[in-house]
Amino acid sequence: MVHLEIGQSNTGLLAIAAELAERLDAGVIGIAACQPMQIVEGDGYEPTVLMGADSDDIEEEIKKAEAEFRDALQTSSRPVEWRSTITLGPLADYLAGEAGRADLVVTSASWRQAKISDFVMQLGRAALIVPAEASTLNLDHVLVAWKDTREARRATLDALALLKKAARVTIVEIADEKVLSSKRAHLDDIATWLKTHGICAETLASSSTGNNAMRLKAIAREQGTDLIVAGAYGHSRLREFVLGGVTHDLLLCADLCSLVSH
């Protein structure tokens, strides 16, 4: 499933969705949603007229998004489907509810009308977060940001299909120097598990420098990473990722695609 933002170009996002569909031999569901203008009654105007005009504008933008979606997927040999709505409720609720028909949801890192944190927390599916400037997803090197948590285990499982397509996979854990030895042993266990799925993975246990987000970013750059796989966690908002400080800004606003699961 690929989530389109209305009122803006989704060219890069759709190019990546089409590319993934081809690689994974998958059908694609396009989806868009928007909330109408919130009207408070007052003197001098008719709320019903304003809401009607706003809804007409939204419907027109949704039609443009659908046309953009169908044009991008016109050569797909697998099923292509479109869904959209205008809702007064939270957009994250609607989008997460529709995601039950998909294995993977592709979305932009720059949501304007819904908080991506709420979306990922509710999704129940893996989400591929695409930076605004991205137009292709290379899988020459995938980095799995590991910590022994439910979310990291879930994300790694959800990423198996993409990991199998990767030329190179590295499992990275950032930890205190005192426990690096035990972390390396555990990373070897994860690599052994991935091998049972036909995935050969390298391991890297790196000492924490106090800012795990920056350390992971440095490793990703040094390693020439194309995609980061990470577990997302939190109580009601996606504020951090695994590794105890790999933050929203690092993974959702970086120049790398990231696959996250909660």
C-alpha positions as CSV (number, residue, x, y, z in Angstrom):
1,M,0.0,0.0,0.0
2,V,1.3,3.4,-0.9
3,H,0.0,6.5,0.8
4,L,-0.2,9.7,-1.3
5,E,-0.3,13.2,0.0
6,I,-2.9,15.3,-1.9
7,G,-2.0,18.7,-3.2
8,Q,1.6,17.9,-4.0
9,S,3.7,15.7,-6.2
10,N,4.2,12.1,-5.2
11,T,6.5,11.2,-8.1
12,G,9.5,9.8,-6.1
13,L,7.3,7.9,-3.7
14,L,5.4,6.3,-6.5
15,A,8.6,5.4,-8.3
16,I,9.8,3.6,-5.3
17,A,6.4,1.8,-4.8
18,A,6.4,0.7,-8.4
19,E,10.0,-0.5,-8.1
20,L,9.2,-2.5,-5.0
21,A,6.1,-4.0,-6.5
22,E,8.2,-5.2,-9.5
23,R,10.9,-6.7,-7.2
24,L,8.5,-8.4,-4.9
25,D,5.9,-9.4,-7.5
26,A,3.2,-7.6,-5.5
27,G,0.0,-5.8,-6.2
28,V,-0.3,-2.2,-5.1
29,I,-3.1,-0.3,-3.3
30,G,-2.9,3.5,-3.6
31,I,-4.6,5.4,-0.8
32,A,-5.2,9.1,0.1
33,A,-7.2,10.8,2.8
34,C,-8.0,14.3,3.9
35,Q,-9.9,16.2,6.6
36,P,-12.2,19.0,5.5
37,M,-11.8,22.5,6.8
38,Q,-12.8,22.7,10.5
39,I,-15.6,25.4,10.7
40,V,-16.6,27.4,13.7
41,E,-19.9,29.2,13.3
42,G,-19.8,33.0,13.4
43,D,-21.4,36.1,11.9
44,G,-21.1,36.9,8.2
45,Y,-20.7,33.5,6.5
46,E,-22.5,30.3,6.0
47,P,-20.6,27.3,7.3
48,T,-22.4,24.8,5.1
49,V,-21.4,26.7,1.9
50,L,-17.8,26.9,3.0
51,M,-17.6,23.2,3.9
52,G,-19.1,22.4,0.6
53,A,-16.6,24.4,-1.4
54,D,-13.7,22.9,0.7
55,S,-15.0,19.4,0.0
56,D,-15.2,20.1,-3.7
57,D,-11.5,21.2,-3.7
58,I,-10.4,18.2,-1.7
59,E,-12.3,15.8,-4.1
60,E,-10.5,17.4,-7.0
61,E,-7.1,17.0,-5.4
62,I,-7.9,13.3,-4.6
63,K,-8.8,12.8,-8.2
64,K,-5.5,14.2,-9.2
65,A,-3.7,12.0,-6.8
66,E,-5.5,8.9,-8.1
67,A,-4.5,9.9,-11.7
68,E,-0.9,10.3,-10.6
69,F,-1.0,6.9,-8.9
70,R,-2.6,5.1,-11.9
71,D,-0.2,6.7,-14.3
72,A,2.8,5.6,-12.3
73,L,1.5,2.0,-12.0
74,Q,0.1,1.6,-15.5
75,T,2.7,-0.9,-16.6
76,S,2.3,-3.1,-13.5
77,S,1.4,-6.7,-14.2
78,R,-0.2,-7.2,-10.8
79,P,-3.5,-5.9,-9.4
80,V,-3.7,-2.1,-8.8
81,E,-6.4,-0.7,-6.6
82,W,-7.3,2.9,-5.4
83,R,-8.9,3.9,-2.1
84,S,-9.6,7.4,-0.7
85,T,-11.8,9.3,1.7
86,I,-12.7,12.6,3.2
87,T,-13.0,12.1,6.9
88,L,-13.6,14.2,10.0
89,G,-11.7,11.7,12.1
90,P,-7.9,11.3,12.5
91,L,-6.3,10.4,9.2
92,A,-3.9,8.0,11.0
93,D,-7.0,6.0,12.2
94,Y,-8.4,5.7,8.7
95,L,-5.0,4.8,7.0
96,A,-4.1,2.3,9.7
97,G,-7.5,0.6,9.4
98,E,-7.1,0.2,5.6
99,A,-3.5,-1.2,6.0
100,G,-4.9,-4.6,7.1
101,R,-5.0,-5.5,3.4
102,A,-1.2,-4.9,2.9
103,D,2.1,-6.4,3.9
104,L,4.0,-3.2,3.6
105,V,2.9,0.5,3.7
106,V,5.1,3.0,1.8
107,T,4.7,6.6,2.9
108,S,6.5,9.9,2.8
109,A,8.5,11.3,5.8
110,S,6.9,14.7,5.4
111,W,3.2,14.3,6.3
112,R,1.3,17.5,6.4
113,Q,-2.1,16.4,7.7
114,A,-1.5,13.6,10.0
115,K,1.3,12.8,12.4
116,I,3.4,10.0,11.1
117,S,4.2,8.9,14.7
118,D,0.5,8.2,15.3
119,F,0.3,6.3,12.0
120,V,3.3,4.0,12.7
121,M,2.2,3.3,16.2
122,Q,-1.3,2.2,15.1
123,L,-0.3,0.5,11.8
124,G,0.3,-3.1,12.8
125,R,2.3,-3.4,9.6
126,A,5.8,-2.5,8.5
127,A,6.1,1.1,7.1
128,L,8.7,2.1,4.6
129,I,9.4,5.8,5.3
130,V,10.6,7.6,2.1
131,P,12.5,10.9,2.3
132,A,11.1,13.8,0.2
133,E,13.9,13.8,-2.3
134,A,14.2,10.0,-2.8
135,S,13.1,8.5,-6.1
136,T,14.7,5.0,-6.0
137,L,15.5,2.4,-3.4
138,N,18.8,0.7,-3.8
139,L,19.4,-2.5,-1.8
140,D,23.1,-2.7,-2.2
141,H,23.5,-2.4,1.6
142,V,20.8,-2.7,4.2
143,L,21.6,-1.9,7.9
144,V,19.5,-3.5,10.6
145,A,19.6,-1.3,13.7
146,W,19.4,-4.0,16.4
147,K,18.5,-4.1,20.1
148,D,17.0,-7.1,21.9
149,T,13.5,-5.7,22.0
150,R,10.2,-6.9,20.6
151,E,10.1,-4.0,18.2
152,A,13.5,-4.8,16.7
153,R,12.6,-8.5,16.3
154,R,9.3,-7.5,14.7
155,A,11.0,-5.1,12.2
156,T,13.6,-7.7,11.2
157,L,11.0,-10.3,10.5
158,D,8.9,-7.8,8.6
159,A,11.9,-6.8,6.5
160,L,12.8,-10.4,5.4
161,A,11.5,-10.0,1.9
162,L,13.7,-6.9,1.3
163,L,16.7,-8.4,3.2
164,K,16.6,-11.3,0.7
165,K,16.9,-8.9,-2.1
166,A,19.8,-7.0,-0.6
167,A,23.4,-7.5,-1.9
168,R,24.7,-6.9,1.6
169,V,23.2,-6.9,5.1
170,T,24.8,-5.6,8.3
171,I,23.3,-6.0,11.8
172,V,24.4,-3.2,14.0
173,E,24.1,-2.8,17.8
174,I,25.4,0.2,19.7
175,A,26.1,-0.6,23.4
176,D,28.2,0.2,26.4
177,E,31.8,-1.0,26.0
178,K,31.4,-3.3,29.0
179,V,28.8,-5.5,27.3
180,L,30.1,-5.5,23.8
181,S,31.3,-9.1,24.0
182,S,27.9,-10.4,24.9
183,K,26.3,-8.2,22.3
184,R,28.5,-9.7,19.6
185,A,27.6,-13.2,20.6
186,H,23.9,-12.3,20.4
187,L,24.3,-10.6,17.0
188,D,25.9,-13.8,15.8
189,D,22.7,-15.6,16.8
190,I,20.6,-13.2,14.8
191,A,22.9,-13.7,11.8
192,T,22.5,-17.4,12.1
193,W,18.7,-17.0,12.2
194,L,18.8,-14.9,9.1
195,K,21.0,-17.5,7.4
196,T,18.1,-20.0,7.7
197,H,16.2,-17.6,5.5
198,G,18.9,-17.5,2.9
199,I,20.3,-14.2,4.1
200,C,24.0,-13.8,4.8
201,A,24.6,-10.9,7.3
202,E,27.6,-9.3,8.8
203,T,27.5,-8.1,12.4
204,L,28.9,-5.0,14.0
205,A,28.8,-4.2,17.8
206,S,29.9,-0.6,18.3
207,S,30.7,1.3,21.5
208,S,28.2,4.0,22.5
209,T,29.5,7.5,22.4
210,G,26.6,9.0,24.3
211,N,24.7,9.9,21.2
212,N,23.5,6.7,19.7
213,A,21.6,8.5,16.9
214,M,24.7,10.2,15.7
215,R,26.7,7.1,16.0
216,L,24.2,5.1,13.9
217,K,24.1,7.9,11.3
218,A,27.9,7.8,11.1
219,I,28.0,4.0,10.7
220,A,25.3,4.2,8.0
221,R,27.4,6.8,6.1
222,E,30.6,4.8,6.5
223,Q,29.0,1.6,5.4
224,G,27.3,3.2,2.3
225,T,23.8,2.2,3.6
226,D,20.8,2.4,1.4
227,L,18.1,1.4,3.9
228,I,17.8,1.2,7.7
229,V,15.6,-1.3,9.3
230,A,14.6,-0.5,12.9
231,G,12.0,-1.1,15.5
232,A,9.8,1.8,16.6
233,Y,8.5,2.1,20.2
234,G,6.8,4.4,22.6
235,H,3.7,4.8,24.7
236,S,1.5,7.1,22.5
237,R,3.9,8.7,20.1
238,L,6.8,7.6,17.9
239,R,9.5,9.7,19.6
240,E,12.5,7.3,19.5
241,F,13.6,4.1,17.8
242,V,15.6,1.2,19.1
243,L,19.2,1.8,20.2
244,G,17.9,4.1,22.9
245,G,18.0,7.4,21.2
246,V,17.8,6.9,17.4
247,T,15.3,9.6,17.1
248,H,12.4,10.7,15.0
249,D,14.6,13.3,13.3
250,L,17.3,10.8,12.4
251,L,15.2,8.1,10.7
252,L,12.2,10.1,9.5
253,C,13.9,13.2,8.3
254,A,17.2,11.8,7.0
255,D,18.3,11.2,3.4
256,L,17.8,7.4,3.8
257,C,14.8,5.3,3.5
258,S,13.9,3.4,6.7
259,L,11.7,0.4,7.3
260,V,10.1,0.5,10.8
261,S,7.7,-1.7,12.7
262,H,6.1,-1.3,16.1
